[in-house]
Amino acid sequence: MRFSERVVLVTGGARGIGAGCCRVFAKEGAHVAVVDRDASAAETLARSLTGNHTAIVADVAVEDQIRAAVDRTIATYGRIDCVINNAGVHPPDTPLEKMAPEKVMDVLRVNFLSTYAMCYYALPHLKNTRGTIVNISSMTAVLGQRNSTAYAASKGAQLSFTKSLALECADFGIRVNAVLPSNVDTPLMRDWASSLPDPEAALSRIAALQPIGRMADVEEIGRVCLFLATEDSSFITGQGLHVDGGASLDY
Ligand SMILES: NC(=O)c1ccc[n+]([C@@H]2O[C@H](COP(=O)([O-])OP(=O)(O)OC[C@H]3O[C@@H](n4cnc5c(N)ncnc54)[C@H](O)[C@@H]3O)[C@@H](O)[C@H]2O)c1
């Protein structure tokens, strides 16, 4: 039980990678605050976990809702030991000339500004626990992605934010790291594939991008987050950890 009686707040925790994180931490004894804009999915997920967990409905694109999610977590458990900034959106592939600048703000608000705001409101509480922050960035943060400039930029912002905040937080005993997945088998991935003429062929093509020959399972990402949240990684901060089955080596 590596997170017994400790508290983790997971944004976008209702499904996909976020749900994988919730399950992994709950198995290690954590109290999980499942923060998601999808109320019923968050409730269902929180109820499916063994232990004392809370579903919190919040749209992380809205600063007040982030503050309220932090306040509710503190009111419920009295502490926060780890924040996982996972909620994110990936707009359909669109070349720059077809994506107006105001649409870019929508992506940045969910994928990056939410991470900033969550850290802003959680930091006083993380100082009390000498906690950790884990940001779910992406391989695209360093490699780029065609027809996904806004998404890649939002993930790049998350990564450089991680490094800078790690420097600020070292004195407080707070470690800040990012996880850079390549392709993970999630509803987001399946929705994308099902928008194409041959979804199964698309998923096979994506699986083959990893030298390991498959996509990641959500709990494989969750276990890396657990590692970054515990003393097992006590000397690691400010890093962007590739969790990609070797994909970034063979791009
Ligand atoms: N799936 C992949 O291959 C992959 C690869 C690299 C990085 N990522 C990143 O991992 C994260 C999770 O991706 P996923 O594939 O699990 O996605 P997903 O769409 O399957 O799940 C995302 C969850 O976040 C929630 N969410 C989205 N916008 C929200 C908002 N504004 N407020 C609150 N909740 C919100 C959704 O309701 C959902 O429960 C994202 O940041 C994504 O960029 C995913």
The ligand as a Gaussian input file, in Angstrom:
#p B3LYP/6-31G(d) Opt

LIG

0 1
 N       -4.644000       8.599000     -25.560000
 C       -3.427000       8.884000     -25.977000
 O       -2.874000       8.202000     -26.857000
 C       -2.657000      10.028000     -25.385000
 C       -1.318000      10.205000     -25.783000
 C       -0.585000      11.247000     -25.226000
 C       -1.171000      12.093000     -24.300000
 N       -2.469000      11.905000     -23.949000
 C       -3.048000      12.840000     -22.987000
 O       -3.610000      12.130000     -21.925000
 C       -4.707000      12.846000     -21.370000
 C       -5.920000      11.942000     -21.284000
 O       -6.219000      11.459000     -22.585000
 P       -7.228000      10.250000     -22.828000
 O       -6.812000       9.621000     -24.104000
 O       -7.381000       9.430000     -21.591000
 O       -8.586000      11.083000     -23.103000
 P      -10.136000      10.656000     -22.927000
 O      -10.898000      11.605000     -23.813000
 O      -10.331000       9.216000     -23.143000
 O      -10.437000      11.031000     -21.398000
 C      -10.310000      12.383000     -21.000000
 C      -11.124000      12.650000     -19.751000
 O      -10.958000      14.055000     -19.461000
 C      -12.218000      14.651000     -19.258000
 N      -12.173000      16.052000     -19.684000
 C      -11.920000      16.530000     -20.915000
 N      -12.019000      17.871000     -20.923000
 C      -12.315000      18.241000     -19.644000
 C      -12.547000      19.489000     -19.024000
 N      -12.533000      20.640000     -19.710000
 N      -12.816000      19.502000     -17.688000
 C      -12.858000      18.342000     -16.993000
 N      -12.675000      17.135000     -17.535000
 C      -12.397000      17.082000     -18.856000
 C      -13.191000      13.846000     -20.116000
 O      -14.532000      13.969000     -19.655000
 C      -12.624000      12.428000     -19.941000
 O      -13.167000      11.795000     -18.796000
 C       -4.904000      14.065000     -22.266000
 O       -4.286000      15.186000     -21.685000
 C       -4.187000      13.670000     -23.554000
 O       -3.708000      14.796000     -24.257000
 C       -3.221000      10.901000     -24.477000

